[in-house]
Amino acid sequence: MSLVRRATPEDASEVLRLRQVMIDAVFGSGSGSSSAWHAESLPTVRARLADAEGAFAAFVIDHPERPGALAALVAGSVEYRIGRADNPHGAVGYVFSVATDPDARYRGYARACMETLLDWFRERGVAQVDLNASAEAEPLYTALGFVRKPDPSMRLSL
């Protein structure tokens, strides 16, 4: 039996806590990591977790030593983009917020959650999956078949 389960609205606070763990690990704990935004984000996260048919999903593992806490989180979404030769239907998956509680690392939790998310993408006809990888996490993603790509990404904050 798998330890991985789909996150529910009741998990929203813990999902945000683990997202903060990921943000702190990638960007450093001194880089604007205040959790003040959690309260504002909580209703949106709960609503997204409640929409089982939506384009967003989070998969989690309950913390084995701390009842009510999560040990690991993986979240992802499906977007539609106009098709092209290697993806004629235009379904693209995006992985974000891969996080394991510091005291639950090196137990295979992130891998198990990632494999479940990849299955969820496959069930939705996703032809390609993108993610941003930290140097620490790159070996996991490489083992799952991800490859580095040249990235012409740009961003505008509104």
Secondary structure, DSSP 8 states (H G I E B T S, - for coil): --SEEE--GGGHHHHHHHHHHHHHHHH-TTTT--TTHHHHHHHHHHHHHH-TTSSEEEEEEE-SSSTT-EEEEEEEEEEE---BTTBTT-EEEEEEEEEE-GGG-SSSHHHHHHHHHHHHHHHTT--EEEE---TTTHHHHHHTT-------------
